Amino acid sequence: MKTTPKYVYKLSKAPSNFIWAGRAAPELPILCDLDGTVWEPAMLFFGSSFWYSRVKISSMQDEAYILREWKIYLNDRNIPWDAVSDQVMVEWREHLKKLGTNQNTRINRKLELIFTFYEKAKYYGFMETDPVSPSGPITCLDQQLLQTAKRGSHGKQKTNSRVWACAEKSSTTSRKRPTPDTKGVKAILANLRDSRKNSKTGMRDWFIARLMSEAGLRNHEVRNLTITALENALKQANISIPEPASYETATKQGWKNKKYALDSISEWREGQDKILENIAYQRINKNLTYIYVHVTGKGDKERYAPFPLDLVVDLLETGIWHIRQQQSHQWNTKILPAEIFLSNRKKPLERKTITDLLKTAFNETEIDGSGHRLRAYFATNYSEQLWIKYLKMNMFRWDQTVENQILHELTEAMGHNQATTTIRHYLDLGRASYLDSGGNPKMRAMRKVAEAMINHSEKTAPRLLGILERIINVHDSIPNDQDQNLFEDTLDEMLSIYATYGGNDPDNEGSKTAKPYLRLVDDS
């Protein structure tokens, strides 16, 4: 008859007066072997982890349970604890998966702890040889990291941090910071623009955040944005930068001969007005909503980023013709760098400076995230605009062609080589925002009208469409909300009568010819 051992890897905590190498270490985990004696490798592992401050004692409790689970697994398979290889660890991982009680993240956490146990074995003194190396038996990858030196030494020393070569990626990653909503983005922009903090750089920093949240630029793309790229984008949109008819007259009015055309008209109001009038014309008569500015993104991938016209106008009037012009006077120079955003050292802003100023704004407004989340905000909003655009073009018919068009354009706008999972996520967010009950009610109503016209197109006579057009025009001509509501109520009442009684007189159920009519009822 098989007997149960008296001790089954008993796990306990050290008493309050426990001392390790001369230092108090209360509640240090103590793992016993099958015979009830302290398992020395675990004792040395946890004691040394405490001495070298690898983790706090409170964090070792979970590690002790993992180590005991590992010891039980080895014992059940008659595998000595000091004869472990990659194969044994991989088999344990598959065993845990089959149990179905562990998520991948938890399984990977267990394997990571076991690898650390063996990775520290020689250094902590419970194995004579190092079982971890690039050639095995437990295979590692080397990663250069700066780690705090062991207790008693000064400063930091460069060491090799080794990771298990057979480790799997967790199915879940670290928490992704949420995308700020419109209210949050407005708060961040207001924080950056606050002249009381820094009157010289507030407007500049405000534009930086707007380029990220409205045009989807990364911080290094903002840093490298040039006035030449903006000039070329305007020309591509048929918005030319005017040349003076008379240089003598224009010079008297403020025009200056500078390297960049937009700099030349920074004090020439006539030239500025012509550009702004042209933008307004393109917006109204050509339905222009964006100009597309050339930027070079991650991996030197070139793309044309969509700049909304309102952003372009503000960037011209304030960013270039005001802020940049002030810098030119302040530094007493006619030739400024091509980059739009400059530091007080007369050079383009450093990428880290942009990262830091946005992080400060997020912290001061107590909004979770960083500058990169402004790009996520852009992606969601731009996706929604694309849904509106392409569904309109497709008569509000939702098919794969529409989705493919949106996916392609969104991928291009974000500067990705292909439609990644992240891009598809923004595609879905944009669609949800477009269709959401809290979204644009007018757009939802227009979609329903278009769908009804498509579904009943064979029976819809041209005369009926003309009547619908007249109804809209008459409604639009009514001068006040009260009369508009009365007009809507009247139409709604008529339709309700027809829907209820068809061609019958509501007062004469036998009548098949009388038409429905409205009656004034005196209920006084």
RODOLO-249129 format. One line per 3 residues: number of its first residue (from 1); their letters; for each residue x, y, z of C-alpha. Coordinates in Angstrom, 2 decimals, m for minus. Layout:
N
NUM = A = X:Y:Z | ...
END
This chain:
524
1 = MKT = 0.00:0.00:0.00 | 1.36:3.40:m1.01 | 1.70:5.80:1.91
4 = TPK = 1.41:9.57:1.78 | 4.61:11.33:2.78 | 4.54:13.31:5.99
7 = YVY = 5.60:16.50:4.18 | 4.51:17.46:0.69 | 6.77:20.41:m0.14
10 = KLS = 5.60:22.44:2.84 | 5.69:26.19:2.26 | 5.91:28.66:5.13
13 = KAP = 7.24:32.09:6.06 | 10.23:32.93:8.22 | 9.43:34.29:11.71
16 = SNF = 9.63:37.99:12.58 | 13.09:37.61:14.15 | 14.60:35.78:11.16
19 = IWA = 18.06:37.03:10.11 | 19.66:36.53:6.67 | 23.35:37.38:6.36
22 = GRA = 23.13:39.80:9.28 | 19.96:41.55:8.14 | 16.40:41.12:9.36
25 = APE = 14.33:39.24:6.78 | 10.92:38.50:8.32 | 8.45:36.48:6.23
28 = LPI = 11.09:35.27:3.77 | 9.58:32.21:1.99 | 10.79:28.81:3.24
31 = LCD = 10.15:25.83:0.95 | 10.69:22.33:2.36 | 11.60:19.12:0.52
34 = LDG = 9.58:15.90:0.71 | 11.40:14.80:3.87 | 10.51:18.01:5.68
37 = TVW = 13.96:19.60:5.54 | 14.47:23.05:4.09 | 15.11:22.87:0.34
40 = EPA = 18.43:24.67:0.20 | 18.31:25.88:m3.48 | 15.04:27.73:m2.81
43 = MLF = 16.39:29.13:0.47 | 19.50:30.48:m1.25 | 17.44:31.82:m4.15
46 = FGS = 15.04:33.81:m1.95 | 17.72:34.86:0.54 | 20.03:36.15:m2.18
49 = SFW = 17.10:37.80:m3.96 | 16.46:39.70:m0.73 | 20.13:40.59:m0.24
52 = YSR = 20.61:41.87:m3.78 | 17.16:43.56:m3.83 | 16.02:41.60:m6.88
55 = VKI = 12.43:41.83:m5.64 | 10.74:42.67:m2.33 | 9.92:39.87:0.12
58 = SSM = 6.20:40.54:m0.43 | 6.65:39.69:m4.12 | 8.46:36.44:m3.29
61 = QDE = 5.33:34.77:m1.91 | 3.87:34.26:m5.37 | 7.26:33.12:m6.64
64 = AYI = 7.43:30.50:m3.88 | 4.11:28.97:m4.98 | 5.37:28.83:m8.58
67 = LRE = 8.63:27.20:m7.49 | 6.75:24.61:m5.41 | 4.49:23.84:m8.40
70 = WKI = 7.61:23.35:m10.54 | 9.18:21.05:m7.94 | 6.04:18.89:m7.81
73 = YLN = 6.03:18.61:m11.62 | 9.68:17.49:m11.65 | 9.13:14.99:m8.83
76 = DRN = 6.11:13.42:m10.60 | 8.35:12.78:m13.64 | 11.44:11.72:m11.68
79 = IPW = 13.48:14.60:m13.12 | 16.23:15.97:m10.84 | 15.82:19.72:m10.27
82 = DAV = 19.43:20.33:m11.41 | 19.10:18.35:m14.67 | 16.64:20.65:m16.42
85 = SDQ = 16.77:21.66:m20.09 | 14.72:23.71:m22.56 | 12.74:20.59:m23.40
88 = VMV = 11.63:20.06:m19.80 | 10.50:23.68:m19.48 | 8.64:23.58:m22.81
91 = EWR = 6.89:20.36:m21.75 | 5.81:22.01:m18.48 | 4.41:24.92:m20.43
94 = EHL = 2.33:22.57:m22.58 | 1.24:20.73:m19.44 | m0.03:24.02:m17.94
97 = KKL = m1.90:24.83:m21.13 | m3.65:21.47:m21.09 | m4.80:22.05:m17.51
100 = GTN = m6.79:25.00:m18.83 | m6.61:26.86:m15.52 | m3.93:29.34:m16.55
103 = QNT = m4.02:32.19:m19.03 | m1.05:32.58:m21.32 | 0.14:35.62:m19.38
106 = RIN = 0.18:33.63:m16.13 | 1.92:30.67:m17.78 | 4.61:32.94:m19.19
109 = RKL = 5.04:34.50:m15.77 | 5.69:31.05:m14.30 | 8.23:30.16:m16.97
112 = ELI = 9.94:33.51:m16.52 | 10.37:32.84:m12.78 | 11.76:29.34:m13.35
115 = FTF = 14.23:30.72:m15.89 | 15.30:33.39:m13.37 | 15.76:30.66:m10.75
118 = YEK = 18.26:28.82:m12.96 | 19.75:32.01:m14.41 | 20.77:33.06:m10.87
121 = AKY = 21.75:29.54:m9.72 | 25.54:29.86:m10.01 | 25.65:33.52:m8.96
124 = YGF = 23.54:32.81:m5.86 | 25.66:29.76:m5.02 | 23.30:26.79:m5.27
127 = MET = 24.78:25.32:m8.49 | 28.45:24.94:m9.35 | 28.00:25.41:m13.09
130 = DPV = 25.77:27.84:m14.98 | 22.89:25.93:m16.64 | 21.97:28.99:m18.72
133 = SPS = 23.97:29.86:m21.82 | 23.45:30.57:m25.55 | 24.15:26.86:m26.17
136 = GPI = 22.04:25.40:m23.36 | 20.97:23.24:m21.66 | 18.70:26.21:m20.87
139 = TCL = 19.20:28.48:m23.84 | 19.30:32.24:m23.41 | 19.44:35.40:m25.47
142 = DQQ = 21.71:38.21:m24.30 | 20.37:41.73:m23.86 | 22.56:44.62:m22.77
145 = LLQ = 20.92:46.56:m19.96 | 21.99:48.86:m17.18 | 21.27:47.22:m13.85
148 = TAK = 21.94:48.38:m10.34 | 25.12:46.83:m8.95 | 24.94:44.51:m5.95
151 = RGS = 24.58:46.04:m2.52 | 27.75:47.67:m1.24 | 29.07:48.92:m4.60
154 = HGK = 28.65:52.40:m6.02 | 26.84:53.65:m9.11 | 25.71:51.32:m11.86
157 = QKT = 27.51:48.64:m13.79 | 26.80:47.26:m17.23 | 25.76:43.62:m17.15
160 = NSR = 24.12:41.11:m19.42 | 20.42:40.57:m18.77 | 19.56:37.17:m20.20
163 = VWA = 16.14:36.01:m21.37 | 14.94:32.53:m22.20 | 15.25:31.81:m25.90
166 = CAE = 12.11:29.62:m25.93 | 9.84:32.15:m24.22 | 6.47:32.86:m25.81
169 = KSS = 4.89:36.29:m26.08 | 1.93:36.88:m23.81 | m1.47:37.05:m25.46
172 = TTS = m2.06:40.30:m23.62 | 0.39:43.15:m23.55 | 0.92:45.88:m21.04
175 = RKR = m1.98:48.23:m20.48 | m2.53:50.48:m23.43 | m3.18:54.05:m22.52
178 = PTP = m6.66:55.19:m23.51 | m7.28:57.57:m26.37 | m8.30:60.99:m25.00
181 = DTK = m11.78:62.15:m25.97 | m12.59:65.54:m27.52 | m12.94:67.17:m24.11
184 = GVK = m9.56:65.82:m23.06 | m7.84:67.00:m26.25 | m9.32:70.48:m25.81
187 = AIL = m7.97:70.58:m22.25 | m4.49:69.60:m23.45 | m4.55:72.23:m26.21
190 = ANL = m5.71:74.90:m23.74 | m2.92:73.93:m21.36 | m0.27:74.28:m24.05
193 = RDS = m1.68:77.57:m25.33 | m1.84:79.19:m21.88 | 0.23:82.37:m22.33
196 = RKN = 0.61:82.77:m18.57 | 2.93:79.76:m18.58 | 5.12:80.77:m21.50
199 = SKT = 4.00:83.53:m23.83 | 6.80:82.86:m26.32 | 6.26:79.16:m26.86
202 = GMR = 2.60:78.61:m25.93 | 1.21:79.09:m29.44 | 4.04:77.07:m30.97
205 = DWF = 3.34:74.13:m28.65 | m0.40:74.46:m29.32 | 0.25:73.95:m33.04
208 = IAR = 2.44:70.93:m32.34 | m0.41:69.20:m30.50 | m2.89:70.18:m33.21
211 = LMS = m0.73:68.65:m35.92 | m0.73:65.39:m33.98 | m4.45:65.37:m33.15
214 = EAG = m5.76:66.81:m36.44 | m3.22:65.59:m39.02 | m1.85:62.46:m37.34
217 = LRN = 1.82:63.46:m37.32 | 4.36:61.70:m35.10 | 6.62:63.85:m32.93
220 = HEV = 9.63:63.51:m35.27 | 7.39:64.29:m38.26 | 6.31:67.50:m36.53
223 = RNL = 9.94:68.33:m35.85 | 10.89:67.82:m39.52 | 7.87:69.62:m41.00
226 = TIT = 9.15:72.32:m43.36 | 7.69:75.46:m44.83 | 8.61:74.09:m48.27
229 = ALE = 6.36:71.05:m47.74 | 3.47:73.36:m46.87 | 4.09:75.55:m49.91
232 = NAL = 4.12:72.51:m52.22 | 0.90:71.18:m50.68 | m0.85:74.50:m51.30
235 = KQA = 0.27:74.50:m54.92 | m0.96:70.92:m55.41 | m4.38:72.09:m54.18
238 = NIS = m4.35:74.92:m56.76 | m3.70:77.51:m54.04 | m0.86:79.56:m55.43
241 = IPE = 1.38:81.90:m53.48 | 1.10:85.28:m55.20 | 3.98:87.20:m56.67
244 = PAS = 3.77:91.01:m56.57 | 2.64:92.74:m59.76 | 4.98:95.57:m58.80
247 = YET = 7.87:94.66:m56.51 | 8.44:98.32:m55.72 | 4.85:98.83:m54.56
250 = ATK = 4.68:95.49:m52.77 | 7.94:96.18:m50.93 | 6.47:99.38:m49.57
253 = QGW = 3.46:97.34:m48.41 | 5.60:94.82:m46.53 | 6.70:92.21:m49.10
256 = KNK = 10.30:91.05:m48.64 | 12.48:88.94:m50.88 | 13.18:85.88:m48.72
259 = KYA = 14.21:82.30:m49.38 | 10.73:80.89:m48.80 | 7.66:82.34:m50.52
262 = LDS = 5.44:82.16:m47.42 | 8.11:84.03:m45.44 | 8.24:86.70:m48.15
265 = ISE = 4.58:87.64:m47.62 | 4.66:87.50:m43.78 | 4.14:91.31:m43.68
268 = WRE = 2.41:91.73:m47.03 | m1.30:91.72:m46.23 | m2.45:91.76:m49.84
271 = GQD = m0.60:88.53:m50.60 | m1.90:86.87:m47.45 | m5.49:87.81:m48.29
274 = KIL = m5.20:86.31:m51.76 | m4.12:82.95:m50.32 | m6.88:82.95:m47.70
277 = ENI = m9.50:83.91:m50.31 | m8.28:81.11:m52.56 | m8.57:78.60:m49.71
280 = AYQ = m12.13:79.78:m49.01 | m12.97:79.48:m52.72 | m11.62:75.92:m52.91
283 = RIN = m13.55:74.99:m49.78 | m16.89:76.34:m51.00 | m16.76:75.70:m54.72
286 = KNL = m14.50:72.63:m54.96 | m15.52:70.92:m51.69 | m11.89:70.94:m50.56
289 = TYI = m11.57:69.74:m46.96 | m7.87:68.83:m46.73 | m4.56:69.66:m48.33
292 = YVH = m2.02:66.86:m48.37 | 1.43:67.68:m47.01 | 4.47:65.54:m47.76
295 = VTG = 6.11:64.05:m44.66 | 8.74:61.39:m44.11 | 7.73:58.97:m41.38
298 = KGD = 9.02:55.91:m39.59 | 11.45:53.82:m41.62 | 11.82:56.73:m44.09
301 = KER = 8.34:55.96:m45.45 | 7.01:58.95:m47.35 | 3.36:59.89:m47.32
304 = YAP = 0.98:62.82:m47.78 | m0.64:63.69:m44.46 | m4.16:65.22:m44.55
307 = FPL = m4.17:68.74:m43.09 | m7.70:70.09:m42.44 | m8.23:73.53:m43.98
310 = DLV = m8.95:75.18:m40.61 | m5.59:73.92:m39.36 | m3.87:75.19:m42.51
313 = VDL = m5.40:78.67:m42.16 | m4.39:78.90:m38.49 | m0.91:77.60:m39.26
316 = LET = m0.46:80.24:m41.95 | m1.92:83.22:m40.09 | m0.46:82.51:m36.66
319 = GIW = 2.27:79.90:m37.00 | 4.12:81.37:m39.99 | 2.99:84.96:m40.51
322 = HIR = 3.08:85.78:m36.80 | 5.24:83.44:m34.67 | 7.85:82.74:m37.35
325 = QQQ = 7.91:86.43:m38.32 | 8.52:87.41:m34.68 | 11.44:84.98:m34.54
328 = SHQ = 12.92:86.52:m37.65 | 12.81:90.01:m36.08 | 14.00:88.78:m32.68
331 = WNT = 17.02:87.00:m34.15 | 17.63:89.73:m36.73 | 17.90:87.29:m39.60
334 = KIL = 16.27:87.11:m43.02 | 16.89:83.40:m43.52 | 15.24:81.07:m41.03
337 = PAE = 15.64:77.29:m41.08 | 13.15:75.48:m43.33 | 11.62:73.70:m40.33
340 = IFL = 8.50:75.42:m39.01 | 8.96:74.72:m35.30 | 12.12:76.29:m33.90
343 = SNR = 13.71:76.46:m30.46 | 15.15:79.56:m28.82 | 18.54:78.40:m30.07
346 = KKP = 17.45:79.14:m33.66 | 17.37:75.44:m34.46 | 14.58:72.90:m35.09
349 = LER = 13.05:71.56:m31.89 | 14.54:68.32:m30.63 | 12.32:65.27:m30.77
352 = KTI = 12.69:64.76:m27.01 | 11.59:68.34:m26.36 | 8.33:67.69:m28.19
355 = TDL = 7.79:64.46:m26.26 | 8.48:66.18:m22.93 | 6.25:69.21:m23.47
358 = LKT = 3.30:67.02:m24.45 | 3.88:64.68:m21.52 | 3.88:67.69:m19.19
361 = AFN = 0.56:68.87:m20.65 | m0.99:65.42:m20.13 | 0.25:65.34:m16.53
364 = ETE = m0.91:68.86:m15.69 | m4.39:68.19:m17.06 | m4.44:64.80:m15.29
367 = IDG = m5.25:63.01:m18.54 | m3.79:59.54:m18.97 | m1.58:59.19:m22.02
370 = SGH = 1.15:60.90:m23.99 | 1.59:62.74:m27.27 | 1.33:59.52:m29.25
373 = RLR = m2.27:59.09:m28.08 | m3.12:62.29:m29.96 | m2.39:60.32:m33.12
376 = AYF = m4.89:57.71:m31.96 | m7.43:60.50:m31.50 | m6.75:61.63:m35.07
379 = ATN = m7.07:58.10:m36.44 | m10.50:57.62:m34.85 | m11.84:60.96:m36.07
382 = YSE = m10.35:60.64:m39.55 | m11.80:57.14:m39.87 | m15.25:58.52:m39.04
385 = QLW = m14.87:61.26:m41.69 | m13.86:58.64:m44.25 | m16.94:56.56:m43.42
388 = IKY = m19.13:59.61:m44.00 | m17.33:60.47:m47.24 | m17.38:57.05:m48.87
391 = LKM = m20.86:56.05:m47.73 | m22.18:59.27:m49.25 | m20.37:58.51:m52.48
394 = NMF = m21.82:55.00:m52.45 | m25.38:56.21:m51.79 | m25.07:54.96:m48.20
397 = RWD = m24.72:51.37:m49.38 | m22.35:49.56:m47.07 | m20.25:46.99:m48.94
400 = QTV = m16.71:45.65:m48.96 | m15.63:48.20:m51.57 | m16.38:51.03:m49.17
403 = ENQ = m14.52:49.35:m46.33 | m11.49:48.63:m48.52 | m11.34:52.27:m49.68
406 = ILH = m11.48:53.55:m46.12 | m8.90:51.02:m44.92 | m6.48:51.98:m47.70
409 = ELT = m6.82:55.72:m47.12 | m6.56:55.39:m43.34 | m3.43:53.24:m43.67
412 = EAM = m1.85:55.87:m45.92 | m2.77:58.71:m43.58 | m1.21:56.94:m40.60
415 = GHN = 2.01:56.20:m42.49 | 1.82:52.41:m42.25 | 3.07:50.04:m44.92
418 = QAT = 0.03:47.81:m44.62 | m3.31:47.57:m42.88 | m2.25:46.34:m39.44
421 = TTI = m4.48:45.18:m36.61 | m4.15:48.68:m35.13 | m5.40:50.32:m38.33
424 = RHY = m8.36:47.93:m38.48 | m9.09:48.84:m34.86 | m9.35:52.53:m35.83
427 = LDL = m11.48:51.56:m38.82 | m13.93:49.91:m36.43 | m13.82:52.82:m33.99
430 = GRA = m14.61:55.26:m36.79 | m17.50:53.14:m38.00 | m18.85:52.81:m34.46
433 = SYL = m18.59:56.57:m33.98 | m20.43:57.18:m37.26 | m23.22:54.76:m36.40
436 = DSG = m23.30:55.48:m32.67 | m26.56:56.70:m31.17 | m24.65:59.53:m29.56
439 = GNP = m23.13:60.58:m32.86 | m24.46:62.82:m35.64 | m28.27:62.38:m35.80
442 = KMR = m28.53:64.27:m39.08 | m26.10:61.89:m40.79 | m27.99:58.86:m39.48
445 = AMR = m31.27:60.32:m40.73 | m29.77:61.05:m44.16 | m28.51:57.48:m44.33
448 = KVA = m31.99:56.14:m43.61 | m33.55:58.39:m46.27 | m30.99:57.26:m48.85
451 = EAM = m31.52:53.60:m47.94 | m35.30:54.00:m48.30 | m34.89:55.60:m51.73
454 = INH = m32.59:52.77:m52.84 | m34.86:50.03:m51.48 | m37.96:51.48:m53.19
457 = SEK = m36.31:52.99:m56.26 | m38.44:51.01:m58.72 | m41.72:52.38:m57.29
460 = TAP = m40.49:55.90:m56.52 | m41.85:58.30:m59.17 | m39.90:61.40:m60.15
463 = RLL = m42.88:63.52:m59.00 | m42.50:62.16:m55.45 | m38.82:63.05:m55.41
466 = GIL = m39.74:66.54:m56.56 | m42.23:66.82:m53.70 | m39.57:65.76:m51.21
469 = ERI = m37.27:68.43:m52.59 | m40.02:71.07:m52.22 | m40.69:70.01:m48.64
472 = INV = m37.03:70.48:m47.73 | m36.82:73.85:m49.49 | m40.03:75.15:m47.89
475 = HDS = m38.93:73.95:m44.45 | m35.58:75.72:m44.90 | m37.32:78.98:m45.82
478 = IPN = m39.43:79.11:m42.64 | m37.87:81.86:m40.49 | m38.29:80.54:m36.95
481 = DQD = m38.10:77.26:m35.04 | m41.70:77.41:m33.79 | m43.17:77.56:m37.30
484 = QNL = m40.73:74.90:m38.51 | m41.96:72.59:m35.74 | m45.59:73.27:m36.71
487 = FED = m44.79:72.46:m40.34 | m43.11:69.20:m39.28 | m46.06:68.28:m37.01
490 = TLD = m48.52:68.90:m39.84 | m46.63:66.62:m42.22 | m46.23:63.99:m39.52
493 = EML = m49.99:64.04:m38.79 | m50.87:63.63:m42.46 | m48.51:60.68:m42.83
496 = SIY = m49.88:59.08:m39.68 | m53.45:59.26:m41.06 | m52.44:57.64:m44.34
499 = ATY = m50.41:54.99:m42.55 | m53.34:54.16:m40.28 | m56.35:54.38:m42.63
502 = GGN = m54.85:54.07:m46.09 | m57.40:55.45:m48.60 | m60.34:55.25:m46.18
505 = DPD = m62.15:58.08:m44.44 | m61.34:57.83:m40.72 | m64.97:58.83:m39.95
508 = NEG = m66.48:56.35:m42.41 | m64.95:52.90:m42.27 | m67.08:51.81:m45.24
511 = SKT = m65.71:54.47:m47.50 | m63.05:53.29:m49.92 | m62.67:56.47:m51.92
514 = AKP = m62.59:59.36:m49.49 | m59.16:60.81:m48.85 | m57.79:61.48:m45.37
517 = YLR = m58.05:65.06:m44.18 | m57.02:67.24:m41.27 | m59.64:68.69:m38.92
520 = LVD = m59.44:71.52:m36.42 | m60.89:70.39:m33.14 | m62.12:72.81:m30.49
523 = DS = m61.42:71.10:m27.21 | m62.03:74.16:m25.03
END
